[in-house]
């Protein structure tokens, strides 16, 4: 097969990748993940689709199937090379959002993360005139410039950092769902590296773009499968996931190896919705979820949104000296979070708990027992804030 034939096959494969990417983009609904994760992943797919189209354009120009003005060709290479860095930055942000879940990240983090885009953009588009990243030979074919390796080093550094960070979280977390997600994110780079190696050794055959597309497909499938067991608003496990977890640990629970089941309920949540609006009410639930994550870090606990303004935490008794320790840790985390975010309204939650030490105990009885303590503590709080008039 001559070069033109290879180029046609190359473009056909790229078109197939574009179709798959468009399907992912269109099916990425807002309830699949948190808002910022969805926003970044959609941007990722748009940049990737642009790069696929530019790659196809370059292949057709390289074998002289099309003959556009050289300025257009040069700009297409500039956009492609700048797009590679944008893609790597967006992937870095997506992974960091996955790692930090709903926790806010400082503005400095965003500035430092995106800063390399400025010099890379200057070099990429400046190459149209100054040949930094690329130039064209006497046949008007692409040739690498002296700074071409810099672009690839920057892009792959982002991918490498995300791979290492995700793997560190994978090795430290006790949540099976989170372990599965972190392992997938850390393995994302494997397929593109294999594709890049094959393309460098085989030549004109397209391996990089399909390999990246395969990685994106696996990430999308993982996000979709997690939706079944994840609460879309807070990113916590949902009630279905909680029921599965209780069924699993119940077989191991005994008097010697007990678990503690905590039921957490936001205080005066209706007044927050009524006075601040439902959007702020959703934010309040996310704040409570963040505080639960922080409190559970030291206890290797399982946390879930039970429904409405109620949450659940399950902790192995081996990590607790006293069941009240977790309640105190949660109260401190929520207070610190409210102080850091300077909330304009009071936000607190009441906690009830019970002991799981028998295989015969079911979820309904756990909820009922924890709810009784929760109700009593809410009464005590109400009595303290509204003392009787004498």
QUIURQUI-V82777 format. One record per backbone hydrogen bond with DSSP energy under -0.5 kcal/mol. CO is the residue of the C=O (numbers start at 1). NH is the residue of the N-H. If there is no record, write none. Layout:
co nh
CO NH
CO NH
This chain:
co nh
2 6
3 7
4 8
5 9
6 10
7 11
8 12
9 13
10 14
11 15
12 16
13 17
14 18
15 19
16 20
17 21
18 22
19 23
20 24
21 25
22 26
23 27
24 28
25 28
27 29
29 32
30 33
34 38
35 39
36 40
37 41
38 42
39 43
40 44
41 45
42 46
43 47
44 48
45 49
46 50
47 51
48 52
49 53
50 54
51 55
52 56
53 57
54 58
55 59
56 60
57 61
58 62
59 63
60 65
60 66
61 64
69 72
69 73
70 74
71 75
72 76
73 77
74 78
75 79
76 80
77 81
78 82
79 83
80 84
81 85
82 86
83 87
84 88
85 89
86 90
87 91
88 92
89 93
90 94
91 95
92 96
93 97
94 98
95 99
96 100
97 101
100 103
106 109
106 110
107 111
108 112
109 113
110 114
111 115
114 117
115 118
115 119
116 120
117 121
118 122
119 123
120 124
121 125
122 126
123 127
125 128
126 129
126 130
127 131
131 146
132 147
133 145
135 143
137 140
141 137
143 135
145 148
147 150
147 151
148 151
148 152
149 153
150 154
151 155
152 156
153 157
154 158
155 159
156 160
157 161
158 162
159 163
160 164
161 165
162 166
163 167
164 168
165 169
166 170
167 171
168 172
169 172
169 173
175 179
176 180
177 181
178 182
179 183
180 184
181 185
182 186
183 187
184 188
185 188
187 190
187 191
188 192
189 193
190 194
191 195
192 196
193 197
194 198
195 199
196 200
197 201
198 202
199 203
202 204
205 207
207 211
208 212
209 213
210 214
211 215
212 216
213 217
214 218
215 219
216 220
217 221
218 222
219 223
220 224
221 225
222 226
223 227
224 228
225 228
226 229
226 230
227 230
229 238
230 232
231 235
236 231
237 305
238 242
239 243
240 244
241 245
242 246
243 247
244 248
245 249
246 250
247 251
248 251
249 252
249 253
257 254
258 317
259 356
260 262
260 315
261 354
262 313
263 352
264 311
265 350
266 269
268 272
269 273
270 274
271 275
272 276
272 277
273 277
277 281
278 282
279 283
280 284
281 285
282 286
283 287
284 288
285 289
286 290
287 291
288 292
289 293
290 294
291 295
292 296
293 297
294 297
296 299
296 300
296 301
302 314
303 237
304 306
304 312
307 310
309 266
310 306
310 307
311 264
312 304
313 262
314 302
315 260
316 319
317 320
322 325
322 326
323 327
324 328
325 329
326 330
327 331
328 332
329 333
330 334
331 335
332 336
333 337
334 338
335 339
336 340
337 341
338 343
339 342
348 267
350 265
352 263
354 261
355 357
356 259
358 361
362 366
363 367
364 368
365 369
366 370
367 371
368 372
369 373
370 374
371 375
372 376
373 377
374 378
375 379
376 380
377 381
378 382
379 383
380 384
381 385
382 386
